[in-house]
């Protein structure tokens, strides 16, 4: 398969079948902080297209601020149950407001309320405030739809390279590296 995006979509679909994972679309996204240190966290992969890999977040969260500082980002996936690992390196940028609205509407009410009740990554004075703030948001929007906060949206990682690893018990893992130049993908095998 010469198009790594298509290969990713096939692997993603395969990973969903009879998956033992609770968070079937969880991927680790890493960004760089202002001191140049990498910072990784798991997010829910929302969509994949020829343009890139989309996840959503508060725009002023730690990852949002880090992406504003440096667009250099990566994404790592490990689907142990099918023996697949994928590593993506690229540049992240904010998705359009229309796309963000669409992803917001697809979220569960519970996720919308939690997002509305909190400022992701901001300090929290006490664990007891978690339930209190969520309850306030629930009462505020009782019987009505939860509006998308202005500071909530998403990011797309536009890949410059994608590496696929097919795990083998023999440790002779198949590693395929795709690198993008303009609109062309080149493929190279790597040693295990």
Secondary structure as UniProt FT lines:
FT   HELIX           4..16
FT   TURN            17..18
FT   TURN            24..25
FT   STRAND          26..32
FT   TURN            34..35
FT   STRAND          38..48
FT   STRAND          53..58
FT   TURN            59..60
FT   HELIX           62..69
FT   STRAND          72..79
FT   TURN            80..83
FT   STRAND          84..94
FT   HELIX           97..106
FT   HELIX           109..117
FT   TURN            120..121
FT   HELIX           128..140
FT   TURN            141..143
FT   TURN            150..151
FT   STRAND          152..166
FT   TURN            169..170
FT   STRAND          174..181
FT   TURN            182..183
FT   STRAND          184..190
//
